[in-house]
């Protein structure tokens, strides 16, 4: 079986997770950032990793997912700043599943990633109280994914 582990990252959180997945898979495999992938035909399974932005996959991940052929076997993995037991986490998982609706969706794994200081600062300055709340959670995210 030939497996592609693809990912998008801004701060390195998703890259760390992608590397762990790559290390744990046996057989023929390729690890690459989404932006560097020119060809994705010929893979039996594609892992797609991305950060969650505004409760859905990052734009580059959505674009990549949209290019995949119908019924391609995929596993999604995502990093985000909120607690994994938060009800809001369920919302973002459902949004990810919808975007991958045309694919042979095998599953999703999400985990907390470290919220960067710059992103937290922007969130705190936002007019949106929910974004301000998330921005203030930065301290709790330090050291993730772990």
Buried (B, 14 or more C-beta within 10 A) or exposed (E): EEBBBBBBBBBBBBBBBBBEBBEEBEEEBBBBBBEEBEEBEEBEBBBBBBBBBEBBBBEBBBEBBEEBEEEBBBBBBBBBBBEEEEEEBEEBBEBBBEBBEEBEBEEBBBBBBBBBEEBBEEBBEBEEEEBEEBBEBBEBBEEBBE
